């Protein structure tokens, strides 16, 4: 993952919406790829962790599973909501720097399910995937195969 030098506007007219305007995300992905990353992570204008270009982000810190709240400007993803419900994640504002200092972290998305984050800005995370990420992935795989239309 590569964190972006420009923020997502959590108060913008399209914040939290899944729109067909993908220009900012295309530019963000290009920025990440130029630096060896596979996904770009946005902070918001308040300096808090927000989301990826097509993903939601979860962080494990002090053993707690945390994801940014919708008020941070992130998309209310279906996979995100299911991981919150099924794995017991808490919504909380986190400084963008918390991602690089996390014990472990992962992305969620319709095409990714639960995917571990191995490094942030070229620095490896201590556990990738760690025990919380592995457990969330196991729970998601089991529950999503049982519930076709959550």
Residue, then its C-alpha position, 0 to 999 in steps of 0.5 A: x500500500x502507498x499512502x497518498x499525499x493528497x486527501x479525500x474530501x470527507x465533506x465533498x458532494x460525492x463523499x461516501x458515494x459509489x459513482x462512475x467518476x473514477x478519475x481521482x482513483x485512477x490517478x491514485x492507483x497510478x501514483x501507487x503503482x509508480x512507487x511499487x504499490x498495488x493499492x493507494x490509501x487516502x487520508x481525509x482532510x482532517x488527517x484521518x485514515x479514509x479508504x483505498x481506491x476501491x477498498x475499505x481498510x481495517x487496522x489492528x492496533x493493541x489487539x483491536x480491529x478498527x475501521x474508519x467510520x463513514x463520517x471519515x468519507x469512506x464508501x459504505x462497502x457491503x464487504x466492510x459492513x459484513x466484516x464489521x458485523x461478523x468479525x466485531x470490528x469497531x468504527x473509529x477515527x485513526x490518524x493516517x499514520x496509524x496504518x504504518x504503525x499497525x500490528x496488522x491491517x487488511x483491505x476489504x472489497x467485493x473483488x478482494x474479500x479480506x486481503x492482508x496488507x503486507x507493507x505501507x509505503x515500502x515498510x513491512x507490517x509486523x504480521x501479514x497476515x496476522x492472527x486477526x486478519x486470518x480470523x476475519x478472512x476465515x469468518x468472512x469465507x465461511x459466512x459469505x458462502x452460507x449467506x448468498x444474499x446478506 
